[in-house]
Amino acid sequence: MTFKINLFGIVLIAVAMVPQLSISQNPIITDVFTADPAPLVYNDTLYLYTSHDTASVASTNYEMKDWLVFSTTDMKKWTNHGPKLSPKTFSWATGDAYAAQCVERDGKFYFYVSTFHKDSEVSKGGAAIGVAVADSPLGPFKDAIGKALIVNEMTTDNPHGWDDIDPTVFVDDNGQAYMYWGNGSCKWVKLKDNMTEVDGEINYLNPENFIEGPWLYKRNDLYYLVYASKGESREAIDYCTSDSPEGPWEYQGVLSDSAPNSFTIHPGIINYKGKDYFFYHNGVLPTGGSYRRSIAADYMYYNEDGTIKKVVQTDQGVDAIAN
Ligand code: FUB
């Protein structure tokens, strides 16, 4: 009898533990600290371009030397392709490798990055946006224009030097490309078809609670501007919608609460093999925190009118896709 109870107890404990051990997927990258997720689907593979946190546990600031690329075909097994670009690739750049996004157009891959300008006469040492180009999603990437695409002096609405960060680029169905970016205020500009020159004036907007990290995309006929927002005490994610990539934007509220153990959170949204995914970062890995962040992914669901249900951040993450 005693033996039977013990065996039953052991089985119960084992059964209780199995689901947690087998389905806990978040964070999705655990071998390095990653942040600022930017997903791209190309040829049935999901590529994830990320920032790379290398600050020590004691550090109170970022240390971000390069941008990493990961890929998956099932949302479970992630291949780490390593660093594919760094500020050193840009002769004019210095300092940290902040948020970036890679987009494909006509078989070329344009990697828009935020970093810092070394020439104080050009940029007062402020943040700048560069663009690198490659023939493959994994590079090799080279500086597409040999100079920054956006420097600090080009935007005048904010006095601080790091307001030109976090580019997101979207190519509309008619071929018109748009770049949104910014910290403190959101800025946008059209890009020429070559993807490497701005086309016209820079525009400014102040979506409700906007802090940084915009992500621009289209679903059906609705455009979405998702961004890191003020939150309660740490950044959260809010969003707006519009009938045009040029606005006006209608504020739709909070999409996601703050991420555990990280002051920042940063959105990356994509539909892959029929499901909608919300990528973000948190600080939950052992020794993690605001400067040692980790990317996670959860499902995103739309309402019939195109608004988005609030994202539930989970430890379990998303299911593996059966290929
Ligand atoms: O990763 C550095 C900065 O933190 C990014 O540029 C912001 O969006 C925030 O995530």
Boltz pocket constraint, residues with backbone or C-beta under 6 A from the ligand:
constraints:
  - pocket:
      binder: B
      contacts: [[A, 35], [A, 36], [A, 51], [A, 62], [A, 97], [A, 98], [A, 99], [A, 114], [A, 165], [A, 166], [A, 212], [A, 213], [A, 228], [A, 264], [A, 265], [A, 266]]
      max_distance: 6.0
